[in-house]
Amino acid sequence: MTTWLALFILALAAMLLLANNSGTIAGVDAHTFGYMALLAALAVFVGGGMVGSFRGRAGPMLRDAVTWLALGLGLVTIFAYQDELLPIAARVVGELAPGSAMTVEESSGGVTEVRIRKRLDGHFTANVKVNGKTVSMIVDTGASTIVLRPADARRAGIDPRTLNYRVPVLTANGRTMAARVRLNSVAIGPLDRQNVDALVAQPGALSQSLLGMSFLSRLRSYEFSGDFLTLRG
């Protein structure tokens, strides 16, 4: 019975929406009316099912009804405060996964701060979007430019086989040659820079790509403080 009643509510709402020419139904706009009709049909269907399942057992029915109501209110609250909750969620992710960028705040002047937690080995590692692809990089202020491993360059859409390796560079593994490239975009969290100079090292020269000054110098500022690196855009 409740199933047919829910279907009737949906069918009636659909006919009213199709026949509507004024943009409003029962004093509310058409979109709001559609959502209200859907919620009403869902309430009739779920409520009827609960009454049938818990016939003669008011206690369990009331308990489950309160549980579903609490879940619904929780989801509505999360949706309503999503802008305030996103920075908190980003902080939690940053604590659980060092190297993940987390937005700390955005001031009224439009300055966004991103904080990165130091790894256990003492390095600051950032998950960087290079041409839209995620690349793990060690933040290295001693590197004049971004330096990519061939595998990371390939992930970013660059074919290392077509490059000309004629730029001498000094790495932790010694001297090697690298090729100049220009990256369409480099981003850490919301901090995004376009047309960034970079190098691609020869195979075996690097164990991990480096995030150097060709990106860092285009930020408003950066600061090392204890276990955190703060980038300001």
ZADREN-642233 format. One record per residue (C-alpha): residue in three letters; chain; z negated, x negated, y. Coordinates in pm, whole numbers, plus 50000, padded with zeros to 5 digits. Each point is the difference from the previous one (the first is absolute). Layout:
<rs>
<r><residuo>ALA</residuo><cadena>A</cadena><c3>Z</c3><c1>X</c1><c2>Y</c2></r>
...
</rs>
This chain:
<rs>
<r><residuo>MET</residuo><cadena>A</cadena><c3>50000</c3><c1>50000</c1><c2>50000</c2></r>
<r><residuo>THR</residuo><cadena>A</cadena><c3>49905</c3><c1>49728</c1><c2>50246</c2></r>
<r><residuo>THR</residuo><cadena>A</cadena><c3>50319</c3><c1>49811</c1><c2>49920</c2></r>
<r><residuo>TRP</residuo><cadena>A</cadena><c3>50212</c3><c1>50301</c1><c2>50094</c2></r>
<r><residuo>LEU</residuo><cadena>A</cadena><c3>49794</c3><c1>50055</c1><c2>50314</c2></r>
<r><residuo>ALA</residuo><cadena>A</cadena><c3>50053</c3><c1>49639</c1><c2>50107</c2></r>
<r><residuo>LEU</residuo><cadena>A</cadena><c3>50374</c3><c1>50033</c1><c2>49935</c2></r>
<r><residuo>PHE</residuo><cadena>A</cadena><c3>50006</c3><c1>50322</c1><c2>50201</c2></r>
<r><residuo>ILE</residuo><cadena>A</cadena><c3>49835</c3><c1>49827</c1><c2>50296</c2></r>
<r><residuo>LEU</residuo><cadena>A</cadena><c3>50258</c3><c1>49717</c1><c2>49985</c2></r>
<r><residuo>ALA</residuo><cadena>A</cadena><c3>50291</c3><c1>50244</c1><c2>49968</c2></r>
<r><residuo>LEU</residuo><cadena>A</cadena><c3>49876</c3><c1>50212</c1><c2>50291</c2></r>
<r><residuo>ALA</residuo><cadena>A</cadena><c3>49950</c3><c1>49692</c1><c2>50215</c2></r>
<r><residuo>ALA</residuo><cadena>A</cadena><c3>50349</c3><c1>49875</c1><c2>49912</c2></r>
<r><residuo>MET</residuo><cadena>A</cadena><c3>50157</c3><c1>50334</c1><c2>50100</c2></r>
<r><residuo>LEU</residuo><cadena>A</cadena><c3>49811</c3><c1>50003</c1><c2>50329</c2></r>
<r><residuo>LEU</residuo><cadena>A</cadena><c3>50109</c3><c1>49645</c1><c2>50075</c2></r>
<r><residuo>LEU</residuo><cadena>A</cadena><c3>50363</c3><c1>50080</c1><c2>49922</c2></r>
<r><residuo>ALA</residuo><cadena>A</cadena><c3>49993</c3><c1>50314</c1><c2>50211</c2></r>
<r><residuo>ASN</residuo><cadena>A</cadena><c3>49821</c3><c1>49830</c1><c2>50288</c2></r>
<r><residuo>ASN</residuo><cadena>A</cadena><c3>50203</c3><c1>49958</c1><c2>50318</c2></r>
<r><residuo>SER</residuo><cadena>A</cadena><c3>49729</c3><c1>49956</c1><c2>50262</c2></r>
<r><residuo>GLY</residuo><cadena>A</cadena><c3>49850</c3><c1>49677</c1><c2>49867</c2></r>
<r><residuo>THR</residuo><cadena>A</cadena><c3>49655</c3><c1>50157</c1><c2>49954</c2></r>
<r><residuo>ILE</residuo><cadena>A</cadena><c3>49850</c3><c1>50223</c1><c2>49731</c2></r>
<r><residuo>ALA</residuo><cadena>A</cadena><c3>49672</c3><c1>50186</c1><c2>50049</c2></r>
<r><residuo>GLY</residuo><cadena>A</cadena><c3>49937</c3><c1>49800</c1><c2>50315</c2></r>
<r><residuo>VAL</residuo><cadena>A</cadena><c3>50045</c3><c1>49653</c1><c2>49845</c2></r>
<r><residuo>ASP</residuo><cadena>A</cadena><c3>50304</c3><c1>49776</c1><c2>49980</c2></r>
<r><residuo>ALA</residuo><cadena>A</cadena><c3>50218</c3><c1>50015</c1><c2>49689</c2></r>
<r><residuo>HIS</residuo><cadena>A</cadena><c3>49890</c3><c1>49661</c1><c2>49863</c2></r>
<r><residuo>THR</residuo><cadena>A</cadena><c3>49632</c3><c1>50086</c1><c2>50029</c2></r>
<r><residuo>PHE</residuo><cadena>A</cadena><c3>50060</c3><c1>50339</c1><c2>49839</c2></r>
<r><residuo>GLY</residuo><cadena>A</cadena><c3>50178</c3><c1>49833</c1><c2>49709</c2></r>
<r><residuo>TYR</residuo><cadena>A</cadena><c3>49711</c3><c1>49761</c1><c2>49941</c2></r>
<r><residuo>MET</residuo><cadena>A</cadena><c3>49749</c3><c1>50286</c1><c2>50024</c2></r>
<r><residuo>ALA</residuo><cadena>A</cadena><c3>50196</c3><c1>50206</c1><c2>49745</c2></r>
<r><residuo>LEU</residuo><cadena>A</cadena><c3>50019</c3><c1>49704</c1><c2>49762</c2></r>
<r><residuo>LEU</residuo><cadena>A</cadena><c3>49626</c3><c1>49937</c1><c2>50028</c2></r>
<r><residuo>ALA</residuo><cadena>A</cadena><c3>49924</c3><c1>50368</c1><c2>49949</c2></r>
<r><residuo>ALA</residuo><cadena>A</cadena><c3>50215</c3><c1>50015</c1><c2>49686</c2></r>
<r><residuo>LEU</residuo><cadena>A</cadena><c3>49839</c3><c1>49682</c1><c2>49870</c2></r>
<r><residuo>ALA</residuo><cadena>A</cadena><c3>49652</c3><c1>50138</c1><c2>50069</c2></r>
<r><residuo>VAL</residuo><cadena>A</cadena><c3>50081</c3><c1>50324</c1><c2>49815</c2></r>
<r><residuo>PHE</residuo><cadena>A</cadena><c3>50146</c3><c1>49812</c1><c2>49704</c2></r>
<r><residuo>VAL</residuo><cadena>A</cadena><c3>49716</c3><c1>49745</c1><c2>49970</c2></r>
<r><residuo>GLY</residuo><cadena>A</cadena><c3>49730</c3><c1>50255</c1><c2>50077</c2></r>
<r><residuo>GLY</residuo><cadena>A</cadena><c3>50131</c3><c1>50245</c1><c2>49746</c2></r>
<r><residuo>GLY</residuo><cadena>A</cadena><c3>50022</c3><c1>49729</c1><c2>49739</c2></r>
<r><residuo>MET</residuo><cadena>A</cadena><c3>49641</c3><c1>49894</c1><c2>50066</c2></r>
<r><residuo>VAL</residuo><cadena>A</cadena><c3>49873</c3><c1>50358</c1><c2>49977</c2></r>
<r><residuo>GLY</residuo><cadena>A</cadena><c3>50180</c3><c1>50042</c1><c2>49666</c2></r>
<r><residuo>SER</residuo><cadena>A</cadena><c3>49875</c3><c1>49668</c1><c2>49863</c2></r>
<r><residuo>PHE</residuo><cadena>A</cadena><c3>49639</c3><c1>50044</c1><c2>50110</c2></r>
<r><residuo>ARG</residuo><cadena>A</cadena><c3>49963</c3><c1>50373</c1><c2>49929</c2></r>
<r><residuo>GLY</residuo><cadena>A</cadena><c3>49634</c3><c1>50072</c1><c2>49967</c2></r>
<r><residuo>ARG</residuo><cadena>A</cadena><c3>49900</c3><c1>49649</c1><c2>50101</c2></r>
<r><residuo>ALA</residuo><cadena>A</cadena><c3>49942</c3><c1>50009</c1><c2>50373</c2></r>
<r><residuo>GLY</residuo><cadena>A</cadena><c3>49813</c3><c1>49669</c1><c2>50012</c2></r>
<r><residuo>PRO</residuo><cadena>A</cadena><c3>50280</c3><c1>49772</c1><c2>49870</c2></r>
<r><residuo>MET</residuo><cadena>A</cadena><c3>50259</c3><c1>50191</c1><c2>50205</c2></r>
<r><residuo>LEU</residuo><cadena>A</cadena><c3>49800</c3><c1>49952</c1><c2>50319</c2></r>
<r><residuo>ARG</residuo><cadena>A</cadena><c3>49949</c3><c1>49632</c1><c2>49921</c2></r>
<r><residuo>ASP</residuo><cadena>A</cadena><c3>50371</c3><c1>49937</c1><c2>49945</c2></r>
<r><residuo>ALA</residuo><cadena>A</cadena><c3>50092</c3><c1>50203</c1><c2>50308</c2></r>
<r><residuo>VAL</residuo><cadena>A</cadena><c3>49767</c3><c1>49789</c1><c2>50216</c2></r>
<r><residuo>THR</residuo><cadena>A</cadena><c3>50143</c3><c1>49681</c1><c2>49846</c2></r>
<r><residuo>TRP</residuo><cadena>A</cadena><c3>50359</c3><c1>50098</c1><c2>50079</c2></r>
<r><residuo>LEU</residuo><cadena>A</cadena><c3>49901</c3><c1>50111</c1><c2>50349</c2></r>
<r><residuo>ALA</residuo><cadena>A</cadena><c3>49830</c3><c1>49665</c1><c2>50063</c2></r>
<r><residuo>LEU</residuo><cadena>A</cadena><c3>50307</c3><c1>49812</c1><c2>49876</c2></r>
<r><residuo>GLY</residuo><cadena>A</cadena><c3>50225</c3><c1>50208</c1><c2>50223</c2></r>
<r><residuo>LEU</residuo><cadena>A</cadena><c3>49782</c3><c1>49943</c1><c2>50305</c2></r>
<r><residuo>GLY</residuo><cadena>A</cadena><c3>49989</c3><c1>49629</c1><c2>49920</c2></r>
<r><residuo>LEU</residuo><cadena>A</cadena><c3>50379</c3><c1>49976</c1><c2>49988</c2></r>
<r><residuo>VAL</residuo><cadena>A</cadena><c3>50033</c3><c1>50195</c1><c2>50326</c2></r>
<r><residuo>THR</residuo><cadena>A</cadena><c3>49743</c3><c1>49770</c1><c2>50164</c2></r>
<r><residuo>ILE</residuo><cadena>A</cadena><c3>50181</c3><c1>49687</c1><c2>49883</c2></r>
<r><residuo>PHE</residuo><cadena>A</cadena><c3>50330</c3><c1>50134</c1><c2>50131</c2></r>
<r><residuo>ALA</residuo><cadena>A</cadena><c3>49845</c3><c1>50099</c1><c2>50335</c2></r>
<r><residuo>TYR</residuo><cadena>A</cadena><c3>49841</c3><c1>49656</c1><c2>50052</c2></r>
<r><residuo>GLN</residuo><cadena>A</cadena><c3>50274</c3><c1>49788</c1><c2>49844</c2></r>
<r><residuo>ASP</residuo><cadena>A</cadena><c3>50056</c3><c1>49795</c1><c2>50317</c2></r>
<r><residuo>GLU</residuo><cadena>A</cadena><c3>49629</c3><c1>49908</c1><c2>50015</c2></r>
<r><residuo>LEU</residuo><cadena>A</cadena><c3>49974</c3><c1>49933</c1><c2>49624</c2></r>
<r><residuo>LEU</residuo><cadena>A</cadena><c3>50306</c3><c1>49776</c1><c2>49961</c2></r>
<r><residuo>PRO</residuo><cadena>A</cadena><c3>49838</c3><c1>49694</c1><c2>50167</c2></r>
<r><residuo>ILE</residuo><cadena>A</cadena><c3>49692</c3><c1>50044</c1><c2>49778</c2></r>
<r><residuo>ALA</residuo><cadena>A</cadena><c3>50216</c3><c1>50020</c1><c2>49689</c2></r>
<r><residuo>ALA</residuo><cadena>A</cadena><c3>50189</c3><c1>49688</c1><c2>50114</c2></r>
<r><residuo>ARG</residuo><cadena>A</cadena><c3>49672</c3><c1>49811</c1><c2>50040</c2></r>
<r><residuo>VAL</residuo><cadena>A</cadena><c3>49889</c3><c1>50094</c1><c2>49650</c2></r>
<r><residuo>VAL</residuo><cadena>A</cadena><c3>50334</c3><c1>49882</c1><c2>49858</c2></r>
<r><residuo>GLY</residuo><cadena>A</cadena><c3>49968</c3><c1>49674</c1><c2>50191</c2></r>
<r><residuo>GLU</residuo><cadena>A</cadena><c3>49655</c3><c1>49935</c1><c2>49853</c2></r>
<r><residuo>LEU</residuo><cadena>A</cadena><c3>50109</c3><c1>50081</c1><c2>49644</c2></r>
<r><residuo>ALA</residuo><cadena>A</cadena><c3>50333</c3><c1>49814</c1><c2>50021</c2></r>
<r><residuo>PRO</residuo><cadena>A</cadena><c3>49980</c3><c1>49683</c1><c2>50215</c2></r>
<r><residuo>GLY</residuo><cadena>A</cadena><c3>50339</c3><c1>49934</c1><c2>50158</c2></r>
<r><residuo>SER</residuo><cadena>A</cadena><c3>50066</c3><c1>50364</c1><c2>50073</c2></r>
<r><residuo>ALA</residuo><cadena>A</cadena><c3>50039</c3><c1>50068</c1><c2>50369</c2></r>
<r><residuo>MET</residuo><cadena>A</cadena><c3>49768</c3><c1>50261</c1><c2>50144</c2></r>
<r><residuo>THR</residuo><cadena>A</cadena><c3>50025</c3><c1>50153</c1><c2>50344</c2></r>
<r><residuo>VAL</residuo><cadena>A</cadena><c3>49676</c3><c1>49961</c1><c2>50187</c2></r>
<r><residuo>GLU</residuo><cadena>A</cadena><c3>50076</c3><c1>50193</c1><c2>50316</c2></r>
<r><residuo>GLU</residuo><cadena>A</cadena><c3>50259</c3><c1>50083</c1><c2>50260</c2></r>
<r><residuo>SER</residuo><cadena>A</cadena><c3>49878</c3><c1>49987</c1><c2>50357</c2></r>
<r><residuo>SER</residuo><cadena>A</cadena><c3>50108</c3><c1>50232</c1><c2>50280</c2></r>
<r><residuo>GLY</residuo><cadena>A</cadena><c3>50227</c3><c1>49720</c1><c2>50122</c2></r>
<r><residuo>GLY</residuo><cadena>A</cadena><c3>50193</c3><c1>50012</c1><c2>49674</c2></r>
<r><residuo>VAL</residuo><cadena>A</cadena><c3>49862</c3><c1>49673</c1><c2>49854</c2></r>
<r><residuo>THR</residuo><cadena>A</cadena><c3>49976</c3><c1>50025</c1><c2>49622</c2></r>
<r><residuo>GLU</residuo><cadena>A</cadena><c3>49768</c3><c1>49769</c1><c2>49808</c2></r>
<r><residuo>VAL</residuo><cadena>A</cadena><c3>50054</c3><c1>49913</c1><c2>49635</c2></r>
<r><residuo>ARG</residuo><cadena>A</cadena><c3>49729</c3><c1>49817</c1><c2>49807</c2></r>
<r><residuo>ILE</residuo><cadena>A</cadena><c3>50054</c3><c1>49802</c1><c2>49680</c2></r>
<r><residuo>ARG</residuo><cadena>A</cadena><c3>49718</c3><c1>49879</c1><c2>49775</c2></r>
<r><residuo>LYS</residuo><cadena>A</cadena><c3>49994</c3><c1>49643</c1><c2>49869</c2></r>
<r><residuo>ARG</residuo><cadena>A</cadena><c3>50061</c3><c1>49945</c1><c2>49630</c2></r>
<r><residuo>LEU</residuo><cadena>A</cadena><c3>49746</c3><c1>49835</c1><c2>49774</c2></r>
<r><residuo>ASP</residuo><cadena>A</cadena><c3>50205</c3><c1>49677</c1><c2>50007</c2></r>
<r><residuo>GLY</residuo><cadena>A</cadena><c3>49960</c3><c1>49982</c1><c2>50379</c2></r>
<r><residuo>HIS</residuo><cadena>A</cadena><c3>50357</c3><c1>50100</c1><c2>50093</c2></r>
<r><residuo>PHE</residuo><cadena>A</cadena><c3>50097</c3><c1>50296</c1><c2>50212</c2></r>
<r><residuo>THR</residuo><cadena>A</cadena><c3>50273</c3><c1>50177</c1><c2>49807</c2></r>
<r><residuo>ALA</residuo><cadena>A</cadena><c3>50195</c3><c1>50291</c1><c2>50143</c2></r>
<r><residuo>ASN</residuo><cadena>A</cadena><c3>50220</c3><c1>50254</c1><c2>49829</c2></r>
<r><residuo>VAL</residuo><cadena>A</cadena><c3>50298</c3><c1>49985</c1><c2>50234</c2></r>
<r><residuo>LYS</residuo><cadena>A</cadena><c3>50300</c3><c1>50233</c1><c2>50016</c2></r>
<r><residuo>VAL</residuo><cadena>A</cadena><c3>50310</c3><c1>49780</c1><c2>50027</c2></r>
<r><residuo>ASN</residuo><cadena>A</cadena><c3>50315</c3><c1>50203</c1><c2>50053</c2></r>
<r><residuo>GLY</residuo><cadena>A</cadena><c3>49805</c3><c1>50292</c1><c2>49856</c2></r>
<r><residuo>LYS</residuo><cadena>A</cadena><c3>49888</c3><c1>49817</c1><c2>49683</c2></r>
<r><residuo>THR</residuo><cadena>A</cadena><c3>49641</c3><c1>49890</c1><c2>49934</c2></r>
<r><residuo>VAL</residuo><cadena>A</cadena><c3>49947</c3><c1>49623</c1><c2>49985</c2></r>
<r><residuo>SER</residuo><cadena>A</cadena><c3>49662</c3><c1>49830</c1><c2>49959</c2></r>
<r><residuo>MET</residuo><cadena>A</cadena><c3>49961</c3><c1>49716</c1><c2>50253</c2></r>
<r><residuo>ILE</residuo><cadena>A</cadena><c3>49736</c3><c1>49747</c1><c2>50094</c2></r>
<r><residuo>VAL</residuo><cadena>A</cadena><c3>49928</c3><c1>50010</c1><c2>50374</c2></r>
<r><residuo>ASP</residuo><cadena>A</cadena><c3>50071</c3><c1>49644</c1><c2>50119</c2></r>
<r><residuo>THR</residuo><cadena>A</cadena><c3>49966</c3><c1>49924</c1><c2>50373</c2></r>
<r><residuo>GLY</residuo><cadena>A</cadena><c3>50116</c3><c1>49646</c1><c2>49926</c2></r>
<r><residuo>ALA</residuo><cadena>A</cadena><c3>50343</c3><c1>50125</c1><c2>49896</c2></r>
<r><residuo>SER</residuo><cadena>A</cadena><c3>50239</c3><c1>50037</c1><c2>50291</c2></r>
<r><residuo>THR</residuo><cadena>A</cadena><c3>50186</c3><c1>50281</c1><c2>49827</c2></r>
<r><residuo>ILE</residuo><cadena>A</cadena><c3>49988</c3><c1>50233</c1><c2>49704</c2></r>
<r><residuo>VAL</residuo><cadena>A</cadena><c3>50093</c3><c1>49816</c1><c2>49679</c2></r>
<r><residuo>LEU</residuo><cadena>A</cadena><c3>50111</c3><c1>50206</c1><c2>49701</c2></r>
<r><residuo>ARG</residuo><cadena>A</cadena><c3>50021</c3><c1>49910</c1><c2>49635</c2></r>
<r><residuo>PRO</residuo><cadena>A</cadena><c3>50348</c3><c1>50063</c1><c2>49856</c2></r>
<r><residuo>ALA</residuo><cadena>A</cadena><c3>49863</c3><c1>50288</c1><c2>49788</c2></r>
<r><residuo>ASP</residuo><cadena>A</cadena><c3>49848</c3><c1>50167</c1><c2>50309</c2></r>
<r><residuo>ALA</residuo><cadena>A</cadena><c3>50320</c3><c1>49944</c1><c2>50198</c2></r>
<r><residuo>ARG</residuo><cadena>A</cadena><c3>50196</c3><c1>50168</c1><c2>49722</c2></r>
<r><residuo>ARG</residuo><cadena>A</cadena><c3>49757</c3><c1>50292</c1><c2>50007</c2></r>
<r><residuo>ALA</residuo><cadena>A</cadena><c3>50065</c3><c1>50036</c1><c2>50372</c2></r>
<r><residuo>GLY</residuo><cadena>A</cadena><c3>50374</c3><c1>50023</c1><c2>49943</c2></r>
<r><residuo>ILE</residuo><cadena>A</cadena><c3>50093</c3><c1>49634</c1><c2>50059</c2></r>
<r><residuo>ASP</residuo><cadena>A</cadena><c3>50201</c3><c1>49811</c1><c2>49741</c2></r>
<r><residuo>PRO</residuo><cadena>A</cadena><c3>49856</c3><c1>49643</c1><c2>49986</c2></r>
<r><residuo>ARG</residuo><cadena>A</cadena><c3>50319</c3><c1>49872</c1><c2>49831</c2></r>
<r><residuo>THR</residuo><cadena>A</cadena><c3>50204</c3><c1>50061</c1><c2>50314</c2></r>
<r><residuo>LEU</residuo><cadena>A</cadena><c3>49770</c3><c1>49806</c1><c2>50235</c2></r>
<r><residuo>ASN</residuo><cadena>A</cadena><c3>50040</c3><c1>49652</c1><c2>50144</c2></r>
<r><residuo>TYR</residuo><cadena>A</cadena><c3>49683</c3><c1>49797</c1><c2>49938</c2></r>
<r><residuo>ARG</residuo><cadena>A</cadena><c3>50005</c3><c1>49739</c1><c2>50275</c2></r>
<r><residuo>VAL</residuo><cadena>A</cadena><c3>49669</c3><c1>50048</c1><c2>50187</c2></r>
<r><residuo>PRO</residuo><cadena>A</cadena><c3>49732</c3><c1>49746</c1><c2>49893</c2></r>
<r><residuo>VAL</residuo><cadena>A</cadena><c3>49653</c3><c1>50153</c1><c2>49952</c2></r>
<r><residuo>LEU</residuo><cadena>A</cadena><c3>49665</c3><c1>49866</c1><c2>49882</c2></r>
<r><residuo>THR</residuo><cadena>A</cadena><c3>49809</c3><c1>50213</c1><c2>49750</c2></r>
<r><residuo>ALA</residuo><cadena>A</cadena><c3>49691</c3><c1>49956</c1><c2>49786</c2></r>
<r><residuo>ASN</residuo><cadena>A</cadena><c3>50233</c3><c1>49874</c1><c2>49725</c2></r>
<r><residuo>GLY</residuo><cadena>A</cadena><c3>50161</c3><c1>49741</c1><c2>50226</c2></r>
<r><residuo>ARG</residuo><cadena>A</cadena><c3>50321</c3><c1>49988</c1><c2>50201</c2></r>
<r><residuo>THR</residuo><cadena>A</cadena><c3>50284</c3><c1>50234</c1><c2>49920</c2></r>
<r><residuo>MET</residuo><cadena>A</cadena><c3>50301</c3><c1>50163</c1><c2>50163</c2></r>
<r><residuo>ALA</residuo><cadena>A</cadena><c3>50026</c3><c1>50358</c1><c2>50123</c2></r>
<r><residuo>ALA</residuo><cadena>A</cadena><c3>50264</c3><c1>50236</c1><c2>50137</c2></r>
<r><residuo>ARG</residuo><cadena>A</cadena><c3>49979</c3><c1>50193</c1><c2>50326</c2></r>
<r><residuo>VAL</residuo><cadena>A</cadena><c3>50021</c3><c1>50379</c1><c2>49986</c2></r>
<r><residuo>ARG</residuo><cadena>A</cadena><c3>49922</c3><c1>50290</c1><c2>50230</c2></r>
<r><residuo>LEU</residuo><cadena>A</cadena><c3>49796</c3><c1>50291</c1><c2>49867</c2></r>
<r><residuo>ASN</residuo><cadena>A</cadena><c3>50082</c3><c1>50349</c1><c2>50121</c2></r>
<r><residuo>SER</residuo><cadena>A</cadena><c3>49636</c3><c1>50108</c1><c2>50000</c2></r>
<r><residuo>VAL</residuo><cadena>A</cadena><c3>49657</c3><c1>49858</c1><c2>49919</c2></r>
<r><residuo>ALA</residuo><cadena>A</cadena><c3>49698</c3><c1>50232</c1><c2>49999</c2></r>
<r><residuo>ILE</residuo><cadena>A</cadena><c3>49631</c3><c1>49985</c1><c2>49916</c2></r>
<r><residuo>GLY</residuo><cadena>A</cadena><c3>49867</c3><c1>50353</c1><c2>50001</c2></r>
<r><residuo>PRO</residuo><cadena>A</cadena><c3>50109</c3><c1>50158</c1><c2>50330</c2></r>
<r><residuo>LEU</residuo><cadena>A</cadena><c3>50084</c3><c1>49663</c1><c2>50159</c2></r>
<r><residuo>ASP</residuo><cadena>A</cadena><c3>50379</c3><c1>49978</c1><c2>49972</c2></r>
<r><residuo>ARG</residuo><cadena>A</cadena><c3>50231</c3><c1>49735</c1><c2>50150</c2></r>
<r><residuo>GLN</residuo><cadena>A</cadena><c3>50379</c3><c1>49993</c1><c2>49987</c2></r>
<r><residuo>ASN</residuo><cadena>A</cadena><c3>50243</c3><c1>49705</c1><c2>49965</c2></r>
<r><residuo>VAL</residuo><cadena>A</cadena><c3>49747</c3><c1>49738</c1><c2>49893</c2></r>
<r><residuo>ASP</residuo><cadena>A</cadena><c3>50104</c3><c1>49639</c1><c2>49931</c2></r>
<r><residuo>ALA</residuo><cadena>A</cadena><c3>49912</c3><c1>49868</c1><c2>49654</c2></r>
<r><residuo>LEU</residuo><cadena>A</cadena><c3>50078</c3><c1>49734</c1><c2>49743</c2></r>
<r><residuo>VAL</residuo><cadena>A</cadena><c3>50073</c3><c1>50028</c1><c2>49631</c2></r>
<r><residuo>ALA</residuo><cadena>A</cadena><c3>49865</c3><c1>49705</c1><c2>49803</c2></r>
<r><residuo>GLN</residuo><cadena>A</cadena><c3>50171</c3><c1>49847</c1><c2>49703</c2></r>
<r><residuo>PRO</residuo><cadena>A</cadena><c3>49886</c3><c1>50115</c1><c2>49654</c2></r>
<r><residuo>GLY</residuo><cadena>A</cadena><c3>49665</c3><c1>49857</c1><c2>49892</c2></r>
<r><residuo>ALA</residuo><cadena>A</cadena><c3>49895</c3><c1>49886</c1><c2>50348</c2></r>
<r><residuo>LEU</residuo><cadena>A</cadena><c3>49747</c3><c1>50279</c1><c2>50062</c2></r>
<r><residuo>SER</residuo><cadena>A</cadena><c3>49756</c3><c1>50186</c1><c2>49778</c2></r>
<r><residuo>GLN</residuo><cadena>A</cadena><c3>49974</c3><c1>50277</c1><c2>50262</c2></r>
<r><residuo>SER</residuo><cadena>A</cadena><c3>50194</c3><c1>50092</c1><c2>50313</c2></r>
<r><residuo>LEU</residuo><cadena>A</cadena><c3>49852</c3><c1>49909</c1><c2>50340</c2></r>
<r><residuo>LEU</residuo><cadena>A</cadena><c3>49950</c3><c1>50224</c1><c2>50302</c2></r>
<r><residuo>GLY</residuo><cadena>A</cadena><c3>50051</c3><c1>49762</c1><c2>50288</c2></r>
<r><residuo>MET</residuo><cadena>A</cadena><c3>50017</c3><c1>49999</c1><c2>50378</c2></r>
<r><residuo>SER</residuo><cadena>A</cadena><c3>50344</c3><c1>50160</c1><c2>50031</c2></r>
<r><residuo>PHE</residuo><cadena>A</cadena><c3>49816</c3><c1>50326</c1><c2>49927</c2></r>
<r><residuo>LEU</residuo><cadena>A</cadena><c3>49646</c3><c1>49923</c1><c2>50122</c2></r>
<r><residuo>SER</residuo><cadena>A</cadena><c3>50116</c3><c1>49879</c1><c2>50342</c2></r>
<r><residuo>ARG</residuo><cadena>A</cadena><c3>50166</c3><c1>50335</c1><c2>50065</c2></r>
<r><residuo>LEU</residuo><cadena>A</cadena><c3>49670</c3><c1>50184</c1><c2>49971</c2></r>
<r><residuo>ARG</residuo><cadena>A</cadena><c3>49771</c3><c1>50063</c1><c2>50294</c2></r>
<r><residuo>SER</residuo><cadena>A</cadena><c3>49737</c3><c1>49774</c1><c2>49840</c2></r>
<r><residuo>TYR</residuo><cadena>A</cadena><c3>49839</c3><c1>49900</c1><c2>49671</c2></r>
<r><residuo>GLU</residuo><cadena>A</cadena><c3>49646</c3><c1>49889</c1><c2>49925</c2></r>
<r><residuo>PHE</residuo><cadena>A</cadena><c3>49818</c3><c1>49850</c1><c2>49703</c2></r>
<r><residuo>SER</residuo><cadena>A</cadena><c3>49637</c3><c1>50114</c1><c2>49981</c2></r>
<r><residuo>GLY</residuo><cadena>A</cadena><c3>49795</c3><c1>49934</c1><c2>49689</c2></r>
<r><residuo>ASP</residuo><cadena>A</cadena><c3>50160</c3><c1>50169</c1><c2>49704</c2></r>
<r><residuo>PHE</residuo><cadena>A</cadena><c3>50253</c3><c1>50192</c1><c2>50209</c2></r>
<r><residuo>LEU</residuo><cadena>A</cadena><c3>50326</c3><c1>49941</c1><c2>50180</c2></r>
<r><residuo>THR</residuo><cadena>A</cadena><c3>50069</c3><c1>50247</c1><c2>50279</c2></r>
<r><residuo>LEU</residuo><cadena>A</cadena><c3>50358</c3><c1>50052</c1><c2>50120</c2></r>
<r><residuo>ARG</residuo><cadena>A</cadena><c3>50063</c3><c1>50187</c1><c2>50325</c2></r>
<r><residuo>GLY</residuo><cadena>A</cadena><c3>50337</c3><c1>50152</c1><c2>50077</c2></r>
</rs>
